[in-house]
C-alpha cells in the first residue's frame, strides 16, 4: 500500500502529532508499505529527504503552518495521484489533504487528537477574535466529508460526536508508548542522584510537570498549588520544564513571572532531550499533569510506564490513560490539586494495574482501517 501523510508540522518539530506520525510512518515502512510525508518546510530543513524509510517532502510556507494550507495544494495533488490513501490531521493539513483526495478520487482519513470547538477561550491564550476565527476554521474541517475519522481516545470520540459526525465513520485508536525507552529500570540510581544534586533538590519531595507552555497544559494551577503544600510541608518543591517554542513565548514568560511571584519552592528549567527528560522523570518523586484539555496524554502514559507516581487532572482523556500509583484532581482547581499533592506525599494514592498502549497495535489498527477503506473505494 502507498500511504501519503499530509501534516503541517513534522520532524524536527516535536509534539504529540509528530510523535504519532513518526511512529506510524516508521511502522508502515517496516511492514513493507511505501510512505510519503508532505509538511511545511521549517528553517534549516532540506526540501526532500528520507527519514527511516519515509520520503519527506517539505513545502516552502514562509515558515508558517497557516500558509501551508494553501502552499501545499499543488504538491498534495501531485503526490496524491501516486498513493492509495491519504492520512491527515487537524488543522492546517486537513484542507489540502481533502481537496487532493476529492480531485484524485483517493480515500482520506482524518486523525482527531483533540476537539477544541467551543473551548478555544478556555484552552488557549488567544484574543477573542483569534479564538472566534479558529473556532470557525475547526468547525469547517468537521464539515468536510472525510472517509474515516480516527480519534486517539474515547474522550476525543465523545467530543467529535457532538460535532455531528456519524458514529459509524469514527474509529478510536489509542496512540502508543515506547516501553523499551520509558521503563522503570532505564535509569541507574547513580544518574538520579547526580541530577538531584545538580538541581539542588536532594532533600526535597519533588513534583515535576513538563511540556509546551500552552494554555491547555494548565501549568499555572500547579504553580498556584505548591505554596499551599509548602506552607504545611516545606520540603515540597515544584520543578517545571517548559518548552521554548516561539509560538508560546508569551505564555512561557507569564508562567515564569507567576512562579517567581508565588513561591521560592518552584524552579523552571528549559527543555531537555528525551534521554535527559527520562533521567529527570526517574529522579523526581511525583509527576503532575495539570492539563485543561488533553486528547491522549503522552506525558501521563510515559510517567505511568516508568512506574512513577502521578497526579493528573480529570480533563479530557487523562482518566482513561492514567494507571499505577495515581490521583486525579478537578481540572483548574489548585486547591484540590494541593490536597492531592499532600495525599501523595503521605503515600495515600490509588493503585491500579498498569495500562499499556502498544505502538504495534496502533500501527496494525491503522493499516486494517486503511485496507477496509481502500477496498470499499
N, C-alpha and C positions, 0 to 999 in steps of 0.2 A: 504494500500500500504506500502511496505517496501522500505525505501529510504536510500541509502548509500552515504554519502558525503565524498569525499577524497580531503583534502586540506593540504598544507604543514604547515600552522600555524592555531592555534585555541586558544581559551581562555586558559591561562590568557593573551596571546598576543592580543593586540588590534590594529585594523586598519580597514579600510573600508570593506575589505573582511570578516574579522572576525565578524564585526557588522552585515553584511548581513547574513552570515551563522548561526550566533547565533539566529537571529530573525526568519529565515526560520525554523531552527530545532525546536525551541520552538513552533512556529506556527503550523508546521506539527503535532507535538505531541498533541497539544490541539485539533486538528481536527481528532484525532484518528489514525494517521499513526505512524508506527514504524520507528525510525530514529537512524542510527549509523553514527558516525564520525570517520574517520581514519586520524590521523595527526601525526606530528613528536613530539617526547617527549622532552619537554623543561626541564631544570634543576628544580628540586623541584616539579615536577608534577607526579601524580600517573600513572601507566601503564594503568589502567582502572578505570573509574568512570562514574556515571550517573549525568548529569547536566540538571535539569529541563526537564527530560523525554528523553534526548538524551544519548545513550550509547557511551561514548568516548573511543576510542582505540588509544593509543599512542605508536609509534614505536621508539625504540632507533635509533638515527640517528647521533650520535656524536654531538648532539645539532646543527645540520646543516640541513637546509631545502633542500640543494642541495643533500646531502646524502640520504635524504628521498625519492627522486625519485626512488632509487634502493632498499633501505632497506625496503620499504613498499610493494614491489611487492607480496611477499608470503601472507602477511596478506590481501592485497587487493583482491587477488584471493579467499582466504578463505571466506572473508566476502561477496564478490560479489555473490557467489552461494546462499546465504541466502536472497538476496534482489531482488527487482523487477526492480530497476532502479538505476543508479549511477550518482551523481552530482559532478562536479569538477570545477576547475577554473585554469587559467594560473597562475603560471608557473609549479612549481615542482610537483604538484599533477596530472597534466594532463596526463602525460605519463603512470604512473601506473594505473590510472583510465581507460584509453583507452585500455591498454593491458588486464586488468582484464575483461573489458566488452566484448572484442572480444573473449577471450578464453571461457568465461562462456555464451556467446551469450545474454548478457543483454544490454539494451539501455543505452547510456551515453550522458549526457548533459554537455556542457562547457559554463560556465558563463564568459564573457569577460568584464572586468572592464575598461581597457584601452588598446589601441593598440599602442605600442611604436616602432614597426618596422619602421625603417627609421628615428627615433627620439632619439635613445639611447644617442648619444653625446649631444643632446640638453637638455634632461630631467634628466641626471644622472651626477655624478662627476667621473664616471668610466674612466679608461685609454682607449686608443684607442683599444687595444687588447681585453680588457674585454667587451667593447661595441660591438665589432665585434662578439665575442662569444655569447653574449646574443641575438644579432640580429639573428644569425643563429638558436639558440635554439627556439626563439619565432616563427620564420617562420616555423620551423619544426613542432611545435604544430599545426599551422594552416593547415599544410598538412595532418594531421591525420583526417580521416573522422568521425567526431562526428555526432550523430543523430540529435542534435539540438544545435544551438549557441544562447545564451541569452545575449543581450547587455543591459547595465544599463542606456544607454542614446542614443539619436539619433546621437549624435556626435560620440560615440563609434561605433555604427552601420555603419555609413558612412565610418569610418576608416577601419572597418573589411571588408566591401565590396571591398575595394581597394586591399585586400589580396587574392581576387579571390574566396571568399566564396559565394555560390549561395544565392540570397536574400530569396528564399523560405525556406531555412534552418535556417534563422535568425529571432529571435523574439526580441522585445525591451520591457523590463520590468524595470521600474524605481525602485530603492531602496526605502525604506520607512524612515519615520522620526517618532520618538516617541513624538507626540504632547502633550501628557499628561505631559511629562517631560520638553520639550522645549516650554514653553508657557510664554507669556508676564508677567503674574502675579504670576509666580512661585517663585519669589524672592522678599522679602519685601524691602522697601526703606531703612530701617534701616541697612540691610545687605549690601546694595550697598554703603551706606555712610561709613560704617565701613571699607570695603575693599579699598575704595578710600583713606581713611585716612591712613590705614596701608601701602599702596603703595606710599603715599605722592603725590597723583595726584588730590587733591581736586580742585585745581584752574586750571587744565589743560583740554584741549579738547583732549581726549584720543582715538587714533586709536589703534585697537587691532588685532593682527594676531597670529595664533597658528597652531600647528601641528608638524609632524615629520620633522626633519631637512634635508629632501631630496631635491635634486637639483630641482626636478619637482615642488616644492612648491613655488619657486620664492621669498623667503623672502628677498634676497639681494636687490630686486627692491624697496621694501617698505623701507628698511634701507637707500637706496640712495635717496629716495624721500623726507623723512622727513626733512633733512636740508634745502631743497628748500622751504618747507612750513614754517618751524620755523623761517627762515630768515625774512619772512614777518609777521608771526603771532607767537610770542614767546611762547604762551601758548599751541601750538600744541605739542603733545608728542606721541611717538610710544611705545607700550607695546608688547613684543614678548614672547610667551610661546612656547618653543621648547622641543620636546620630547628628552629623554636621551638614546634612543636605541643605543647600541654599533655599530650597523650597520651604523649609521650616525654620529659617533663621530667626524670624521674629518670635515665634513660639519658643524656640530654644532660649533666646535672651530673656524672655518673660519668665521661664521656669528657673533659670539661673538666679535672676533677681529675687524671685519668690523664695528660693531655697536659702539665700543669704539672709533674707529678712526674717524668716520664721524660726530658724534653729541652727545652732552650730554643729549639730549631730548629723548634718547632711553633707555629703561630698558628691560633686558632679564630675565625672570623668568623660573624656572623648571616646569615640568609637574604637573598638578593638577588633582584631582579626577574629575569625571563627575559633581558631585554636586558643587564642588568648581569652576569648569570651568563655569558652568551655572551662578553662582553668579557673577563671574568676567565679563562674557559677558553682564549680565544685568547692570553692573556698568559702563562700558565704553560707549563712545559716538558714536563710529562707528567701525564696523568690516571691515577688509581688507582681501581679498582672492587673493593674487598676483600670483596664480599658472601659471606655464608654460604649464602644461598639467593637465587635470582633467577628470576622467571618469564619475563621478557623482557629487561629491562636497557636502559631508555631512555638512561641516562647513558652506557653503553658505545656504543650506536648513535649518539648525538649527538656524542660525542667523536670517533668514527671519521669521522662526516660532516664534521667540521671539520678532518680530516687531522691530528688531534692524537695524538702517540704515547701509547700506552695500556698499562697493566698491569692485568690482571683476574684474579680467582680462577677456578678451574676449576669453580665451583659452578653448579648449575642450567643455565640456558640460555646463560650467558656464552660458552662455547667456540663456540657456533653463531652468536653475534651479533657478536663482535669481528672486526675486519678492519683493513687498513692496517698501520702500524707498531705492533706489539704483542708482549707477552709474557704468558704465563699462569703463575700460581703455584698451589701447592697450598693450597686453602682452609683457613683457620685456622692457617696455618704462617707466622709472622712472619719466621723465619729464611730460608725460601725466598723470601718477598716481598722481604726485604732484598737477597738475592742478585740478584733480578731488577731491583731498583731500581739496583743498582750496574752491572749489564749495560746498562740503559737509558741511564745517564749516559755510558757508553762507546760508545753507539750500536750495541750488539750486540742487535739485535731481529729478530723475524720480520717480513717484509713480504708481505702478500697483497693481491690485488685488492680494491677497496672493495666491500662488500656494501651493497645498497640495499633499504630496506623502505618501499615507497611507500604513502601513505595511499589513493590512488586504487584501488590493487589491493586493499587491505584492505577498503575500503568496498564495492567491487564483489563481492568474495567473500562478504561477509556478505549482501548483497542476493540473490545467487544461491542461497545456502542457504535464506534466508527463503522465496523463491519456491517452491523444491522442497518445503519443509515445508508451506507453506500449501496447495499443490496436492494433496499427499497427504492432508492433513487433511479 
